[in-house]
Amino acid sequence: MVQHIYLCPSGHSICSGCFTIVCNRTGNCPTCKAKYAKQAPRNFAMENLVAQCYLPFKFNCGIRMKGAELLEHHVSCTMKPILCPIKDCTHRGSASTMLSHIVNAHVDTDRSKVKRVTELKIQLTTRNGSCSFAGLLGTGSTSLLLSDMQVLDGSFTGKALHFDQPMVVTLLVQQDENDQVRIKTRSRHVTAVGDGSNIKLPVCMFEHYIPPEKGVVMAEITAEPLLE
């Protein structure tokens, strides 16, 4: 109850989350069964009161904050359930346990979809297509997941997701030391798995490295801790 609070015609309060659920079902107040108005009035007095209260976060992470701060915490909470970032996996778990799940369920299995490496080498082409695997880069005591890598509509894209420490990710395509393209980007926390790609390289920046007889060029992806 940290956003809008609405009123039914009889004066019963309901938070915005429950209000949306109820309106999608019956549209009636759960307490008195009165029909909610099309533009239900808000209970500003209750909203102001709640805004001053310290509330526990719903995923039992031990945090207690005021409403507006809880909304910000929701973005990065390591205890909230998130979808596994590996393609076609339906597992949901907390960010704090996601690395363990990926290692146990997707690395070094008979149908492994994740390669554990210190640097990842992939083939780039100008044709649309997706990479059939993800890479789990081990850098010292931390790990970085490279997933959703594909060439689509003139760009190579992918996601770089860290589990604890932010990383600097480098994508390198080269013919020799004097002729190369190198891009750097910052990883995102695994809780941002639903966001868009944070690795992007237009095809026009690497297509001239592709030998005509092969149709592909090797790219190397590495990572190192972000020093702030």
C-alpha positions as CSV (number, residue, x, y, z in Angstrom):
1,M,0.0,0.0,0.0
2,V,2.6,2.6,-1.1
3,Q,0.9,4.1,-4.1
4,H,-2.6,5.4,-4.7
5,I,-5.4,4.4,-2.3
6,Y,-9.0,4.4,-3.6
7,L,-12.4,4.6,-2.0
8,C,-15.6,2.8,-2.8
9,P,-19.0,4.6,-2.6
10,S,-19.3,3.5,1.1
11,G,-15.9,4.8,2.1
12,H,-13.9,1.6,2.2
13,S,-10.2,2.0,1.2
14,I,-8.3,-0.2,-1.2
15,C,-4.7,0.0,-2.5
16,S,-4.0,0.5,-6.2
17,G,-2.7,-3.1,-6.6
18,C,-5.8,-4.7,-5.2
19,F,-8.0,-2.1,-6.9
20,T,-6.6,-3.2,-10.3
21,I,-7.2,-6.9,-9.5
22,V,-10.8,-6.3,-8.3
23,C,-11.7,-4.1,-11.2
24,N,-10.5,-6.8,-13.6
25,R,-12.8,-9.3,-11.9
26,T,-16.1,-8.0,-10.4
27,G,-15.5,-4.2,-10.0
28,N,-17.2,-4.5,-6.6
29,C,-15.8,-3.4,-3.2
30,P,-14.5,-6.6,-1.4
31,T,-16.0,-5.3,1.9
32,C,-19.5,-4.1,1.0
33,K,-19.9,-5.2,-2.6
34,A,-20.7,-1.7,-3.8
35,K,-19.7,-1.0,-7.4
36,Y,-16.7,1.2,-7.8
37,A,-17.2,4.4,-9.8
38,K,-15.6,4.7,-13.2
39,Q,-13.2,7.3,-11.7
40,A,-12.9,6.1,-8.2
41,P,-12.0,8.9,-5.7
42,R,-8.7,8.6,-3.9
43,N,-8.2,8.6,-0.1
44,F,-5.6,11.4,0.1
45,A,-5.6,11.4,3.9
46,M,-4.7,7.7,4.1
47,E,-2.1,8.1,1.3
48,N,-0.4,10.9,3.3
49,L,-0.5,8.8,6.5
50,V,1.0,5.8,4.8
51,A,3.7,7.9,3.2
52,Q,5.1,8.7,6.6
53,C,5.1,5.0,7.8
54,Y,8.1,2.7,7.7
55,L,6.8,-0.5,6.0
56,P,8.5,-3.9,5.5
57,F,9.2,-5.0,2.0
58,K,6.9,-7.8,0.8
59,F,9.7,-10.2,-0.1
60,N,11.1,-10.5,3.5
61,C,14.5,-9.0,2.7
62,G,14.5,-7.3,6.1
63,I,14.2,-3.8,4.7
64,R,11.8,-1.2,6.3
65,M,11.3,2.0,4.4
66,K,8.8,4.7,3.7
67,G,6.6,4.1,0.7
68,A,8.5,6.1,-2.0
69,E,11.7,4.5,-0.9
70,L,10.2,1.0,-1.1
71,L,9.2,1.7,-4.7
72,E,12.9,2.5,-5.5
73,H,14.1,-0.6,-3.5
74,H,11.8,-2.8,-5.5
75,V,14.0,-2.3,-8.6
76,S,17.1,-3.8,-7.1
77,C,15.9,-6.0,-4.2
78,T,17.8,-9.3,-4.4
79,M,15.0,-11.2,-2.7
80,K,12.2,-10.5,-5.2
81,P,11.4,-13.4,-7.6
82,I,12.8,-12.9,-11.1
83,L,12.6,-15.1,-14.2
84,C,15.7,-17.1,-15.0
85,P,17.6,-15.3,-17.8
86,I,18.3,-18.5,-19.7
87,K,16.1,-18.9,-22.8
88,D,13.1,-21.2,-22.3
89,C,13.7,-21.7,-18.6
90,T,10.6,-21.0,-16.5
91,H,12.3,-21.1,-13.1
92,R,11.6,-18.1,-10.8
93,G,13.8,-17.3,-7.8
94,S,15.5,-14.5,-6.0
95,A,18.5,-12.7,-7.5
96,S,20.6,-14.0,-4.6
97,T,20.0,-17.6,-5.6
98,M,19.9,-17.2,-9.4
99,L,23.7,-17.8,-10.0
100,S,23.4,-21.1,-8.1
101,H,20.4,-22.1,-10.1
102,I,22.1,-21.3,-13.4
103,V,25.2,-23.3,-12.5
104,N,23.3,-26.3,-11.2
105,A,20.6,-26.4,-13.9
106,H,22.3,-25.1,-17.0
107,V,26.1,-25.4,-16.8
108,D,27.9,-28.7,-17.6
109,T,24.7,-30.7,-18.2
110,D,23.8,-33.0,-21.0
111,R,21.8,-30.3,-22.7
112,S,23.9,-27.4,-21.5
113,K,22.8,-24.0,-22.6
114,V,25.5,-22.1,-20.7
115,K,29.3,-22.2,-21.3
116,R,31.5,-21.4,-18.4
117,V,34.5,-19.5,-19.7
118,T,37.0,-16.7,-18.8
119,E,36.4,-15.1,-22.1
120,L,33.7,-15.8,-24.7
121,K,34.3,-16.1,-28.4
122,I,31.4,-16.0,-30.7
123,Q,30.9,-15.9,-34.5
124,L,29.3,-12.7,-35.9
125,T,27.6,-12.6,-39.3
126,T,25.5,-10.1,-41.1
127,R,22.5,-12.4,-41.3
128,N,19.7,-12.4,-38.7
129,G,20.1,-15.2,-36.2
130,S,20.5,-15.9,-32.5
131,C,23.2,-17.6,-30.5
132,S,22.3,-21.1,-29.2
133,F,24.0,-20.7,-25.9
134,A,24.8,-18.2,-23.1
135,G,28.2,-17.5,-21.5
136,L,29.0,-17.5,-17.8
137,L,32.2,-15.5,-17.5
138,G,34.2,-16.1,-14.3
139,T,36.3,-13.0,-13.4
140,G,38.1,-13.5,-10.1
141,S,35.5,-14.1,-7.3
142,T,32.5,-12.9,-9.3
143,S,30.5,-14.0,-12.4
144,L,28.9,-12.3,-15.4
145,L,26.1,-13.8,-17.6
146,L,26.1,-13.0,-21.3
147,S,22.7,-13.9,-22.8
148,D,20.1,-13.2,-25.5
149,M,22.9,-12.7,-28.1
150,Q,21.7,-12.2,-31.6
151,V,22.0,-10.4,-34.9
152,L,18.7,-8.7,-35.8
153,D,17.8,-5.8,-38.1
154,G,21.4,-4.7,-38.7
155,S,22.8,-5.0,-35.2
156,F,24.4,-7.5,-32.9
157,T,22.8,-7.3,-29.4
158,G,23.0,-9.1,-26.1
159,K,22.6,-8.7,-22.4
160,A,25.4,-8.6,-19.8
161,L,24.1,-9.3,-16.3
162,H,26.1,-9.3,-13.1
163,F,25.0,-11.1,-9.9
164,D,26.9,-8.9,-7.3
165,Q,29.6,-6.6,-8.6
166,P,29.1,-4.3,-11.6
167,M,31.4,-5.2,-14.5
168,V,32.9,-3.4,-17.6
169,V,32.2,-5.6,-20.6
170,T,34.4,-5.3,-23.7
171,L,33.4,-6.6,-27.2
172,L,36.4,-6.9,-29.6
173,V,36.4,-7.6,-33.3
174,Q,39.7,-7.3,-35.1
175,Q,41.8,-8.1,-38.2
176,D,45.0,-7.2,-36.5
177,E,46.2,-4.9,-33.7
178,N,46.0,-1.9,-35.9
179,D,42.6,-2.6,-37.4
180,Q,39.9,-3.4,-34.8
181,V,36.6,-2.3,-33.4
182,R,36.2,-2.3,-29.6
183,I,33.1,-1.3,-27.6
184,K,32.7,-1.1,-23.8
185,T,29.5,-1.2,-21.8
186,R,28.4,-1.6,-18.2
187,S,26.7,-4.7,-17.0
188,R,23.3,-4.6,-15.3
189,H,22.2,-6.4,-12.2
190,V,20.4,-9.7,-12.9
191,T,17.2,-8.1,-11.5
192,A,17.1,-6.1,-14.8
193,V,16.7,-9.3,-16.8
194,G,13.5,-7.9,-18.4
195,D,15.1,-4.8,-19.7
196,G,16.5,-4.4,-23.2
197,S,20.0,-5.2,-24.5
198,N,23.0,-3.4,-23.1
199,I,25.5,-4.8,-25.6
200,K,25.0,-3.3,-29.1
201,L,27.2,-3.3,-32.2
202,P,25.8,-2.3,-35.6
203,V,26.7,-4.7,-38.4
204,C,28.2,-1.9,-40.4
205,M,31.0,-1.6,-37.8
206,F,32.2,-5.2,-38.3
207,E,31.0,-6.5,-41.7
208,H,34.2,-5.5,-43.4
209,Y,36.1,-7.9,-41.1
210,I,34.2,-10.8,-42.5
211,P,36.1,-12.9,-45.1
212,P,33.8,-13.5,-48.1
213,E,34.7,-17.2,-48.2
214,K,33.7,-17.7,-44.5
215,G,30.8,-15.4,-44.0
216,V,31.6,-15.0,-40.3
217,V,34.1,-13.3,-38.1
218,M,35.2,-14.1,-34.5
219,A,34.4,-11.7,-31.7
220,E,35.7,-11.8,-28.2
221,I,33.8,-10.7,-25.1
222,T,35.7,-10.1,-21.8
223,A,34.8,-8.5,-18.5
224,E,36.5,-6.9,-15.6
225,P,35.2,-5.4,-12.3
226,L,34.0,-1.8,-12.5
227,L,36.1,0.5,-10.4
228,E,34.1,3.5,-9.1
